[in-house]
Amino acid sequence: MDEETIIRLAKEAGIYYRDDYEFCEIDRDGVPMEMMARFAALVAAAEREACALVAESYEPTCESCPSGVANAIRGRGKG
């Protein structure tokens, strides 16, 4: 997720951030971009996993043939 998208989503959620996070008091000064990016990555990973689980429930699988769609969804978080 790029920084512009993170900022847009944060604004929609009522979160603001500081470019300079030295001596930043989160409650008063906003959330540093580094923390917002980490949060966004965690949210995206949780959503990918939820989608992958739904995909697995619709695809026939066996131990030797894992869900291709679910693996593709999970793979979006790498790279």
PDB file with one MODEL, atoms N, CA, C and O in Angstrom:
MODEL        1
ATOM      1  N   MET A   1       0.866  -1.164   0.000  1.00  0.00           N
ATOM      2  CA  MET A   1       0.000   0.000   0.000  1.00  0.00           C
ATOM      3  C   MET A   1       0.912   1.226   0.000  1.00  0.00           C
ATOM      4  O   MET A   1       1.815   1.331   0.830  1.00  0.00           O
ATOM      5  N   ASP A   2       0.678   2.147  -0.924  1.00  0.00           N
ATOM      6  CA  ASP A   2       1.558   3.305  -0.987  1.00  0.00           C
ATOM      7  C   ASP A   2       1.165   4.368   0.051  1.00  0.00           C
ATOM      8  O   ASP A   2       0.067   4.346   0.607  1.00  0.00           O
ATOM      9  N   GLU A   3       2.094   5.291   0.291  1.00  0.00           N
ATOM     10  CA  GLU A   3       1.922   6.283   1.343  1.00  0.00           C
ATOM     11  C   GLU A   3       0.693   7.172   1.107  1.00  0.00           C
ATOM     12  O   GLU A   3      -0.019   7.516   2.051  1.00  0.00           O
ATOM     13  N   GLU A   4       0.454   7.535  -0.140  1.00  0.00           N
ATOM     14  CA  GLU A   4      -0.704   8.382  -0.464  1.00  0.00           C
ATOM     15  C   GLU A   4      -2.022   7.690  -0.089  1.00  0.00           C
ATOM     16  O   GLU A   4      -2.932   8.323   0.447  1.00  0.00           O
ATOM     17  N   THR A   5      -2.113   6.403  -0.373  1.00  0.00           N
ATOM     18  CA  THR A   5      -3.315   5.640  -0.024  1.00  0.00           C
ATOM     19  C   THR A   5      -3.467   5.540   1.486  1.00  0.00           C
ATOM     20  O   THR A   5      -4.569   5.677   2.017  1.00  0.00           O
ATOM     21  N   ILE A   6      -2.356   5.300   2.173  1.00  0.00           N
ATOM     22  CA  ILE A   6      -2.403   5.217   3.636  1.00  0.00           C
ATOM     23  C   ILE A   6      -2.908   6.535   4.225  1.00  0.00           C
ATOM     24  O   ILE A   6      -3.749   6.532   5.123  1.00  0.00           O
ATOM     25  N   ILE A   7      -2.396   7.656   3.721  1.00  0.00           N
ATOM     26  CA  ILE A   7      -2.818   8.971   4.216  1.00  0.00           C
ATOM     27  C   ILE A   7      -4.298   9.195   3.944  1.00  0.00           C
ATOM     28  O   ILE A   7      -5.027   9.673   4.814  1.00  0.00           O
ATOM     29  N   ARG A   8      -4.744   8.850   2.738  1.00  0.00           N
ATOM     30  CA  ARG A   8      -6.162   9.032   2.389  1.00  0.00           C
ATOM     31  C   ARG A   8      -7.060   8.205   3.303  1.00  0.00           C
ATOM     32  O   ARG A   8      -8.068   8.702   3.805  1.00  0.00           O
ATOM     33  N   LEU A   9      -6.693   6.945   3.518  1.00  0.00           N
ATOM     34  CA  LEU A   9      -7.502   6.080   4.377  1.00  0.00           C
ATOM     35  C   LEU A   9      -7.470   6.560   5.826  1.00  0.00           C
ATOM     36  O   LEU A   9      -8.483   6.520   6.524  1.00  0.00           O
ATOM     37  N   ALA A  10      -6.307   7.011   6.268  1.00  0.00           N
ATOM     38  CA  ALA A  10      -6.198   7.524   7.633  1.00  0.00           C
ATOM     39  C   ALA A  10      -7.104   8.740   7.820  1.00  0.00           C
ATOM     40  O   ALA A  10      -7.788   8.857   8.836  1.00  0.00           O
ATOM     41  N   LYS A  11      -7.108   9.637   6.845  1.00  0.00           N
ATOM     42  CA  LYS A  11      -7.977  10.817   6.937  1.00  0.00           C
ATOM     43  C   LYS A  11      -9.447  10.406   6.996  1.00  0.00           C
ATOM     44  O   LYS A  11     -10.229  10.962   7.767  1.00  0.00           O
ATOM     45  N   GLU A  12      -9.808   9.425   6.170  1.00  0.00           N
ATOM     46  CA  GLU A  12     -11.192   8.934   6.193  1.00  0.00           C
ATOM     47  C   GLU A  12     -11.552   8.358   7.558  1.00  0.00           C
ATOM     48  O   GLU A  12     -12.703   8.434   7.988  1.00  0.00           O
ATOM     49  N   ALA A  13     -10.560   7.783   8.237  1.00  0.00           N
ATOM     50  CA  ALA A  13     -10.789   7.180   9.557  1.00  0.00           C
ATOM     51  C   ALA A  13     -10.645   8.196  10.690  1.00  0.00           C
ATOM     52  O   ALA A  13     -10.863   7.868  11.856  1.00  0.00           O
ATOM     53  N   GLY A  14     -10.278   9.426  10.340  1.00  0.00           N
ATOM     54  CA  GLY A  14     -10.117  10.452  11.366  1.00  0.00           C
ATOM     55  C   GLY A  14      -8.765  10.430  12.046  1.00  0.00           C
ATOM     56  O   GLY A  14      -8.615  10.972  13.141  1.00  0.00           O
ATOM     57  N   ILE A  15      -7.774   9.810  11.413  1.00  0.00           N
ATOM     58  CA  ILE A  15      -6.416   9.733  11.956  1.00  0.00           C
ATOM     59  C   ILE A  15      -5.561  10.766  11.231  1.00  0.00           C
ATOM     60  O   ILE A  15      -5.673  10.928  10.016  1.00  0.00           O
ATOM     61  N   TYR A  16      -4.729  11.446  11.959  1.00  0.00           N
ATOM     62  CA  TYR A  16      -3.776  12.345  11.316  1.00  0.00           C
ATOM     63  C   TYR A  16      -2.367  11.942  11.734  1.00  0.00           C
ATOM     64  O   TYR A  16      -2.184  11.222  12.716  1.00  0.00           O
ATOM     65  N   TYR A  17      -1.387  12.405  10.995  1.00  0.00           N
ATOM     66  CA  TYR A  17      -0.024  11.979  11.261  1.00  0.00           C
ATOM     67  C   TYR A  17       0.942  13.151  11.140  1.00  0.00           C
ATOM     68  O   TYR A  17       0.596  14.230  10.657  1.00  0.00           O
ATOM     69  N   ARG A  18       2.164  12.898  11.596  1.00  0.00           N
ATOM     70  CA  ARG A  18       3.245  13.878  11.486  1.00  0.00           C
ATOM     71  C   ARG A  18       4.320  13.324  10.562  1.00  0.00           C
ATOM     72  O   ARG A  18       4.589  12.122  10.561  1.00  0.00           O
ATOM     73  N   ASP A  19       4.931  14.201   9.780  1.00  0.00           N
ATOM     74  CA  ASP A  19       6.074  13.787   8.962  1.00  0.00           C
ATOM     75  C   ASP A  19       7.296  13.566   9.845  1.00  0.00           C
ATOM     76  O   ASP A  19       8.098  12.667   9.593  1.00  0.00           O
ATOM     77  N   ASP A  20       7.433  14.381  10.869  1.00  0.00           N
ATOM     78  CA  ASP A  20       8.575  14.323  11.784  1.00  0.00           C
ATOM     79  C   ASP A  20       8.114  13.629  13.048  1.00  0.00           C
ATOM     80  O   ASP A  20       7.291  14.172  13.786  1.00  0.00           O
ATOM     81  N   TYR A  21       8.635  12.424  13.313  1.00  0.00           N
ATOM     82  CA  TYR A  21       8.137  11.710  14.485  1.00  0.00           C
ATOM     83  C   TYR A  21       9.093  11.728  15.664  1.00  0.00           C
ATOM     84  O   TYR A  21       8.898  10.985  16.625  1.00  0.00           O
ATOM     85  N   GLU A  22      10.115  12.556  15.608  1.00  0.00           N
ATOM     86  CA  GLU A  22      10.961  12.707  16.786  1.00  0.00           C
ATOM     87  C   GLU A  22      10.178  13.424  17.867  1.00  0.00           C
ATOM     88  O   GLU A  22       9.534  14.439  17.602  1.00  0.00           O
ATOM     89  N   PHE A  23      10.226  12.917  19.052  1.00  0.00           N
ATOM     90  CA  PHE A  23       9.544  13.503  20.203  1.00  0.00           C
ATOM     91  C   PHE A  23       8.040  13.652  19.964  1.00  0.00           C
ATOM     92  O   PHE A  23       7.411  14.562  20.505  1.00  0.00           O
ATOM     93  N   CYS A  24       7.481  12.783  19.178  1.00  0.00           N
ATOM     94  CA  CYS A  24       6.050  12.863  18.843  1.00  0.00           C
ATOM     95  C   CYS A  24       5.227  12.259  19.970  1.00  0.00           C
ATOM     96  O   CYS A  24       5.450  11.116  20.368  1.00  0.00           O
ATOM     97  N   GLU A  25       4.297  13.013  20.469  1.00  0.00           N
ATOM     98  CA  GLU A  25       3.326  12.491  21.418  1.00  0.00           C
ATOM     99  C   GLU A  25       2.090  12.138  20.612  1.00  0.00           C
ATOM    100  O   GLU A  25       1.378  13.020  20.131  1.00  0.00           O
ATOM    101  N   ILE A  26       1.840  10.853  20.469  1.00  0.00           N
ATOM    102  CA  ILE A  26       0.797  10.384  19.560  1.00  0.00           C
ATOM    103  C   ILE A  26      -0.560  11.000  19.874  1.00  0.00           C
ATOM    104  O   ILE A  26      -1.263  11.429  18.959  1.00  0.00           O
ATOM    105  N   ASP A  27      -0.940  11.052  21.135  1.00  0.00           N
ATOM    106  CA  ASP A  27      -2.257  11.589  21.474  1.00  0.00           C
ATOM    107  C   ASP A  27      -2.407  13.048  21.077  1.00  0.00           C
ATOM    108  O   ASP A  27      -3.493  13.480  20.691  1.00  0.00           O
ATOM    109  N   ARG A  28      -1.329  13.802  21.170  1.00  0.00           N
ATOM    110  CA  ARG A  28      -1.420  15.228  20.917  1.00  0.00           C
ATOM    111  C   ARG A  28      -1.035  15.610  19.496  1.00  0.00           C
ATOM    112  O   ARG A  28      -1.654  16.488  18.894  1.00  0.00           O
ATOM    113  N   ASP A  29      -0.017  14.952  18.962  1.00  0.00           N
ATOM    114  CA  ASP A  29       0.584  15.398  17.716  1.00  0.00           C
ATOM    115  C   ASP A  29       0.237  14.573  16.491  1.00  0.00           C
ATOM    116  O   ASP A  29       0.596  14.958  15.378  1.00  0.00           O
ATOM    117  N   GLY A  30      -0.431  13.483  16.655  1.00  0.00           N
ATOM    118  CA  GLY A  30      -0.741  12.627  15.516  1.00  0.00           C
ATOM    119  C   GLY A  30       0.119  11.384  15.509  1.00  0.00           C
ATOM    120  O   GLY A  30       0.982  11.208  16.370  1.00  0.00           O
ATOM    121  N   VAL A  31      -0.116  10.531  14.544  1.00  0.00           N
ATOM    122  CA  VAL A  31       0.563   9.242  14.447  1.00  0.00           C
ATOM    123  C   VAL A  31       1.658   9.337  13.384  1.00  0.00           C
ATOM    124  O   VAL A  31       1.394   9.816  12.282  1.00  0.00           O
ATOM    125  N   PRO A  32       2.880   8.891  13.687  1.00  0.00           N
ATOM    126  CA  PRO A  32       3.955   8.915  12.693  1.00  0.00           C
ATOM    127  C   PRO A  32       3.613   8.019  11.502  1.00  0.00           C
ATOM    128  O   PRO A  32       2.960   6.988  11.664  1.00  0.00           O
ATOM    129  N   MET A  33       4.054   8.413  10.308  1.00  0.00           N
ATOM    130  CA  MET A  33       3.790   7.639   9.094  1.00  0.00           C
ATOM    131  C   MET A  33       4.298   6.215   9.228  1.00  0.00           C
ATOM    132  O   MET A  33       3.650   5.288   8.740  1.00  0.00           O
ATOM    133  N   GLU A  34       5.434   6.014   9.871  1.00  0.00           N
ATOM    134  CA  GLU A  34       5.978   4.663  10.039  1.00  0.00           C
ATOM    135  C   GLU A  34       4.974   3.760  10.758  1.00  0.00           C
ATOM    136  O   GLU A  34       4.794   2.604  10.375  1.00  0.00           O
ATOM    137  N   MET A  35       4.331   4.276  11.784  1.00  0.00           N
ATOM    138  CA  MET A  35       3.328   3.501  12.523  1.00  0.00           C
ATOM    139  C   MET A  35       2.079   3.290  11.679  1.00  0.00           C
ATOM    140  O   MET A  35       1.485   2.213  11.708  1.00  0.00           O
ATOM    141  N   MET A  36       1.676   4.314  10.924  1.00  0.00           N
ATOM    142  CA  MET A  36       0.497   4.164  10.062  1.00  0.00           C
ATOM    143  C   MET A  36       0.755   3.124   8.985  1.00  0.00           C
ATOM    144  O   MET A  36      -0.127   2.320   8.682  1.00  0.00           O
ATOM    145  N   ALA A  37       1.945   3.124   8.404  1.00  0.00           N
ATOM    146  CA  ALA A  37       2.278   2.146   7.368  1.00  0.00           C
ATOM    147  C   ALA A  37       2.282   0.734   7.930  1.00  0.00           C
ATOM    148  O   ALA A  37       1.797  -0.194   7.282  1.00  0.00           O
ATOM    149  N   ARG A  38       2.826   0.563   9.133  1.00  0.00           N
ATOM    150  CA  ARG A  38       2.838  -0.752   9.771  1.00  0.00           C
ATOM    151  C   ARG A  38       1.404  -1.224  10.039  1.00  0.00           C
ATOM    152  O   ARG A  38       1.070  -2.385   9.800  1.00  0.00           O
ATOM    153  N   PHE A  39       0.568  -0.319  10.534  1.00  0.00           N
ATOM    154  CA  PHE A  39      -0.827  -0.650  10.789  1.00  0.00           C
ATOM    155  C   PHE A  39      -1.536  -1.036   9.490  1.00  0.00           C
ATOM    156  O   PHE A  39      -2.257  -2.033   9.449  1.00  0.00           O
ATOM    157  N   ALA A  40      -1.333  -0.254   8.436  1.00  0.00           N
ATOM    158  CA  ALA A  40      -1.962  -0.550   7.147  1.00  0.00           C
ATOM    159  C   ALA A  40      -1.532  -1.915   6.630  1.00  0.00           C
ATOM    160  O   ALA A  40      -2.352  -2.654   6.086  1.00  0.00           O
ATOM    161  N   ALA A  41      -0.263  -2.258   6.790  1.00  0.00           N
ATOM    162  CA  ALA A  41       0.229  -3.560   6.340  1.00  0.00           C
ATOM    163  C   ALA A  41      -0.421  -4.694   7.118  1.00  0.00           C
ATOM    164  O   ALA A  41      -0.765  -5.727   6.543  1.00  0.00           O
ATOM    165  N   LEU A  42      -0.591  -4.509   8.414  1.00  0.00           N
ATOM    166  CA  LEU A  42      -1.246  -5.540   9.234  1.00  0.00           C
ATOM    167  C   LEU A  42      -2.708  -5.719   8.840  1.00  0.00           C
ATOM    168  O   LEU A  42      -3.206  -6.842   8.766  1.00  0.00           O
ATOM    169  N   VAL A  43      -3.387  -4.609   8.588  1.00  0.00           N
ATOM    170  CA  VAL A  43      -4.793  -4.680   8.173  1.00  0.00           C
ATOM    171  C   VAL A  43      -4.898  -5.377   6.819  1.00  0.00           C
ATOM    172  O   VAL A  43      -5.760  -6.234   6.627  1.00  0.00           O
ATOM    173  N   ALA A  44      -4.024  -5.015   5.883  1.00  0.00           N
ATOM    174  CA  ALA A  44      -4.049  -5.638   4.557  1.00  0.00           C
ATOM    175  C   ALA A  44      -3.771  -7.138   4.649  1.00  0.00           C
ATOM    176  O   ALA A  44      -4.418  -7.932   3.967  1.00  0.00           O
ATOM    177  N   ALA A  45      -2.820  -7.523   5.481  1.00  0.00           N
ATOM    178  CA  ALA A  45      -2.500  -8.949   5.636  1.00  0.00           C
ATOM    179  C   ALA A  45      -3.680  -9.720   6.220  1.00  0.00           C
ATOM    180  O   ALA A  45      -3.979 -10.833   5.786  1.00  0.00           O
ATOM    181  N   ALA A  46      -4.338  -9.133   7.193  1.00  0.00           N
ATOM    182  CA  ALA A  46      -5.507  -9.791   7.788  1.00  0.00           C
ATOM    183  C   ALA A  46      -6.621  -9.935   6.760  1.00  0.00           C
ATOM    184  O   ALA A  46      -7.294 -10.965   6.720  1.00  0.00           O
ATOM    185  N   GLU A  47      -6.823  -8.931   5.938  1.00  0.00           N
ATOM    186  CA  GLU A  47      -7.866  -8.998   4.906  1.00  0.00           C
ATOM    187  C   GLU A  47      -7.512 -10.025   3.834  1.00  0.00           C
ATOM    188  O   GLU A  47      -8.379 -10.767   3.371  1.00  0.00           O
ATOM    189  N   ARG A  48      -6.231 -10.069   3.437  1.00  0.00           N
ATOM    190  CA  ARG A  48      -5.818 -11.088   2.457  1.00  0.00           C
ATOM    191  C   ARG A  48      -6.079 -12.489   2.986  1.00  0.00           C
ATOM    192  O   ARG A  48      -6.582 -13.348   2.261  1.00  0.00           O
ATOM    193  N   GLU A  49      -5.736 -12.720   4.254  1.00  0.00           N
ATOM    194  CA  GLU A  49      -5.936 -14.048   4.827  1.00  0.00           C
ATOM    195  C   GLU A  49      -7.424 -14.392   4.894  1.00  0.00           C
ATOM    196  O   GLU A  49      -7.815 -15.527   4.622  1.00  0.00           O
ATOM    197  N   ALA A  50      -8.242 -13.422   5.254  1.00  0.00           N
ATOM    198  CA  ALA A  50      -9.695 -13.657   5.290  1.00  0.00           C
ATOM    199  C   ALA A  50     -10.215 -14.015   3.897  1.00  0.00           C
ATOM    200  O   ALA A  50     -11.033 -14.923   3.753  1.00  0.00           O
ATOM    201  N   CYS A  51      -9.748 -13.313   2.890  1.00  0.00           N
ATOM    202  CA  CYS A  51     -10.174 -13.603   1.513  1.00  0.00           C
ATOM    203  C   CYS A  51      -9.670 -14.976   1.071  1.00  0.00           C
ATOM    204  O   CYS A  51     -10.392 -15.715   0.401  1.00  0.00           O
ATOM    205  N   ALA A  52      -8.439 -15.321   1.440  1.00  0.00           N
ATOM    206  CA  ALA A  52      -7.881 -16.620   1.078  1.00  0.00           C
ATOM    207  C   ALA A  52      -8.674 -17.754   1.708  1.00  0.00           C
ATOM    208  O   ALA A  52      -8.887 -18.788   1.074  1.00  0.00           O
ATOM    209  N   LEU A  53      -9.108 -17.576   2.935  1.00  0.00           N
ATOM    210  CA  LEU A  53      -9.916 -18.604   3.598  1.00  0.00           C
ATOM    211  C   LEU A  53     -11.260 -18.793   2.907  1.00  0.00           C
ATOM    212  O   LEU A  53     -11.753 -19.915   2.796  1.00  0.00           O
ATOM    213  N   VAL A  54     -11.850 -17.697   2.444  1.00  0.00           N
ATOM    214  CA  VAL A  54     -13.105 -17.800   1.692  1.00  0.00           C
ATOM    215  C   VAL A  54     -12.848 -18.540   0.387  1.00  0.00           C
ATOM    216  O   VAL A  54     -13.627 -19.418   0.013  1.00  0.00           O
ATOM    217  N   ALA A  55     -11.770 -18.199  -0.311  1.00  0.00           N
ATOM    218  CA  ALA A  55     -11.442 -18.874  -1.569  1.00  0.00           C
ATOM    219  C   ALA A  55     -11.242 -20.366  -1.346  1.00  0.00           C
ATOM    220  O   ALA A  55     -11.708 -21.180  -2.144  1.00  0.00           O
ATOM    221  N   GLU A  56     -10.557 -20.731  -0.275  1.00  0.00           N
ATOM    222  CA  GLU A  56     -10.339 -22.151   0.019  1.00  0.00           C
ATOM    223  C   GLU A  56     -11.657 -22.886   0.248  1.00  0.00           C
ATOM    224  O   GLU A  56     -11.784 -24.059  -0.102  1.00  0.00           O
ATOM    225  N   SER A  57     -12.620 -22.209   0.824  1.00  0.00           N
ATOM    226  CA  SER A  57     -13.894 -22.881   1.101  1.00  0.00           C
ATOM    227  C   SER A  57     -14.680 -23.176  -0.182  1.00  0.00           C
ATOM    228  O   SER A  57     -15.580 -24.016  -0.174  1.00  0.00           O
ATOM    229  N   TYR A  58     -14.351 -22.494  -1.278  1.00  0.00           N
ATOM    230  CA  TYR A  58     -15.055 -22.701  -2.541  1.00  0.00           C
ATOM    231  C   TYR A  58     -14.299 -23.590  -3.519  1.00  0.00           C
ATOM    232  O   TYR A  58     -14.872 -24.047  -4.509  1.00  0.00           O
ATOM    233  N   GLU A  59     -13.024 -23.840  -3.253  1.00  0.00           N
ATOM    234  CA  GLU A  59     -12.233 -24.632  -4.177  1.00  0.00           C
ATOM    235  C   GLU A  59     -12.043 -26.050  -3.653  1.00  0.00           C
ATOM    236  O   GLU A  59     -11.787 -26.240  -2.464  1.00  0.00           O
ATOM    237  N   PRO A  60     -12.163 -27.035  -4.513  1.00  0.00           N
ATOM    238  CA  PRO A  60     -11.850 -28.400  -4.085  1.00  0.00           C
ATOM    239  C   PRO A  60     -10.350 -28.503  -3.873  1.00  0.00           C
ATOM    240  O   PRO A  60      -9.571 -28.112  -4.742  1.00  0.00           O
ATOM    241  N   THR A  61      -9.942 -29.020  -2.737  1.00  0.00           N
ATOM    242  CA  THR A  61      -8.514 -29.167  -2.450  1.00  0.00           C
ATOM    243  C   THR A  61      -8.243 -30.547  -1.878  1.00  0.00           C
ATOM    244  O   THR A  61      -9.149 -31.242  -1.418  1.00  0.00           O
ATOM    245  N   CYS A  62      -7.014 -30.912  -1.919  1.00  0.00           N
ATOM    246  CA  CYS A  62      -6.549 -32.125  -1.265  1.00  0.00           C
ATOM    247  C   CYS A  62      -5.168 -31.809  -0.718  1.00  0.00           C
ATOM    248  O   CYS A  62      -4.647 -30.723  -0.973  1.00  0.00           O
ATOM    249  N   GLU A  63      -4.569 -32.710   0.013  1.00  0.00           N
ATOM    250  CA  GLU A  63      -3.270 -32.427   0.620  1.00  0.00           C
ATOM    251  C   GLU A  63      -2.196 -32.124  -0.410  1.00  0.00           C
ATOM    252  O   GLU A  63      -1.291 -31.333  -0.143  1.00  0.00           O
ATOM    253  N   SER A  64      -2.280 -32.738  -1.577  1.00  0.00           N
ATOM    254  CA  SER A  64      -1.246 -32.532  -2.594  1.00  0.00           C
ATOM    255  C   SER A  64      -1.609 -31.439  -3.597  1.00  0.00           C
ATOM    256  O   SER A  64      -0.809 -31.130  -4.479  1.00  0.00           O
ATOM    257  N   CYS A  65      -2.792 -30.853  -3.480  1.00  0.00           N
ATOM    258  CA  CYS A  65      -3.194 -29.803  -4.436  1.00  0.00           C
ATOM    259  C   CYS A  65      -3.834 -28.629  -3.684  1.00  0.00           C
ATOM    260  O   CYS A  65      -5.059 -28.527  -3.618  1.00  0.00           O
ATOM    261  N   PRO A  66      -3.000 -27.739  -3.114  1.00  0.00           N
ATOM    262  CA  PRO A  66      -3.540 -26.612  -2.356  1.00  0.00           C
ATOM    263  C   PRO A  66      -4.302 -25.636  -3.252  1.00  0.00           C
ATOM    264  O   PRO A  66      -4.133 -25.637  -4.472  1.00  0.00           O
ATOM    265  N   SER A  67      -5.114 -24.833  -2.656  1.00  0.00           N
ATOM    266  CA  SER A  67      -5.931 -23.873  -3.379  1.00  0.00           C
ATOM    267  C   SER A  67      -5.082 -22.863  -4.140  1.00  0.00           C
ATOM    268  O   SER A  67      -4.325 -22.103  -3.537  1.00  0.00           O
ATOM    269  N   GLY A  68      -5.207 -22.857  -5.461  1.00  0.00           N
ATOM    270  CA  GLY A  68      -4.452 -21.917  -6.279  1.00  0.00           C
ATOM    271  C   GLY A  68      -4.884 -20.473  -6.054  1.00  0.00           C
ATOM    272  O   GLY A  68      -4.041 -19.580  -5.968  1.00  0.00           O
ATOM    273  N   VAL A  69      -6.181 -20.240  -5.959  1.00  0.00           N
ATOM    274  CA  VAL A  69      -6.684 -18.886  -5.753  1.00  0.00           C
ATOM    275  C   VAL A  69      -6.262 -18.373  -4.378  1.00  0.00           C
ATOM    276  O   VAL A  69      -5.798 -17.239  -4.254  1.00  0.00           O
ATOM    277  N   ALA A  70      -6.420 -19.194  -3.356  1.00  0.00           N
ATOM    278  CA  ALA A  70      -6.030 -18.778  -2.007  1.00  0.00           C
ATOM    279  C   ALA A  70      -4.540 -18.462  -1.946  1.00  0.00           C
ATOM    280  O   ALA A  70      -4.137 -17.484  -1.317  1.00  0.00           O
ATOM    281  N   ASN A  71      -3.723 -19.286  -2.596  1.00  0.00           N
ATOM    282  CA  ASN A  71      -2.284 -19.025  -2.615  1.00  0.00           C
ATOM    283  C   ASN A  71      -1.959 -17.752  -3.370  1.00  0.00           C
ATOM    284  O   ASN A  71      -1.051 -17.019  -2.980  1.00  0.00           O
ATOM    285  N   ALA A  72      -2.684 -17.477  -4.444  1.00  0.00           N
ATOM    286  CA  ALA A  72      -2.474 -16.239  -5.193  1.00  0.00           C
ATOM    287  C   ALA A  72      -2.818 -15.028  -4.338  1.00  0.00           C
ATOM    288  O   ALA A  72      -2.109 -14.022  -4.368  1.00  0.00           O
ATOM    289  N   ILE A  73      -3.897 -15.121  -3.579  1.00  0.00           N
ATOM    290  CA  ILE A  73      -4.288 -14.023  -2.679  1.00  0.00           C
ATOM    291  C   ILE A  73      -3.206 -13.816  -1.620  1.00  0.00           C
ATOM    292  O   ILE A  73      -2.779 -12.687  -1.377  1.00  0.00           O
ATOM    293  N   ARG A  74      -2.772 -14.890  -1.003  1.00  0.00           N
ATOM    294  CA  ARG A  74      -1.721 -14.775   0.020  1.00  0.00           C
ATOM    295  C   ARG A  74      -0.428 -14.231  -0.569  1.00  0.00           C
ATOM    296  O   ARG A  74       0.298 -13.490   0.095  1.00  0.00           O
ATOM    297  N   GLY A  75      -0.140 -14.596  -1.810  1.00  0.00           N
ATOM    298  CA  GLY A  75       1.080 -14.152  -2.465  1.00  0.00           C
ATOM    299  C   GLY A  75       1.121 -12.650  -2.752  1.00  0.00           C
ATOM    300  O   GLY A  75       2.195 -12.090  -2.975  1.00  0.00           O
ATOM    301  N   ARG A  76      -0.029 -12.004  -2.746  1.00  0.00           N
ATOM    302  CA  ARG A  76      -0.059 -10.561  -2.994  1.00  0.00           C
ATOM    303  C   ARG A  76       0.674  -9.783  -1.906  1.00  0.00           C
ATOM    304  O   ARG A  76       1.043  -8.630  -2.128  1.00  0.00           O
ATOM    305  N   GLY A  77       0.889 -10.367  -0.766  1.00  0.00           N
ATOM    306  CA  GLY A  77       1.579  -9.682   0.317  1.00  0.00           C
ATOM    307  C   GLY A  77       3.088  -9.807   0.255  1.00  0.00           C
ATOM    308  O   GLY A  77       3.797  -9.230   1.080  1.00  0.00           O
ATOM    309  N   LYS A  78       3.576 -10.546  -0.702  1.00  0.00           N
ATOM    310  CA  LYS A  78       5.025 -10.755  -0.819  1.00  0.00           C
ATOM    311  C   LYS A  78       5.543  -9.955  -2.018  1.00  0.00           C
ATOM    312  O   LYS A  78       4.961  -9.961  -3.102  1.00  0.00           O
ATOM    313  N   GLY A  79       6.624  -9.291  -1.782  1.00  0.00           N
ATOM    314  CA  GLY A  79       7.261  -8.581  -2.883  1.00  0.00           C
ATOM    315  C   GLY A  79       6.879  -7.231  -2.990  1.00  0.00           C
ATOM    316  O   GLY A  79       7.350  -6.525  -3.881  1.00  0.00           O
TER     317      GLY A  79
ENDMDL
END
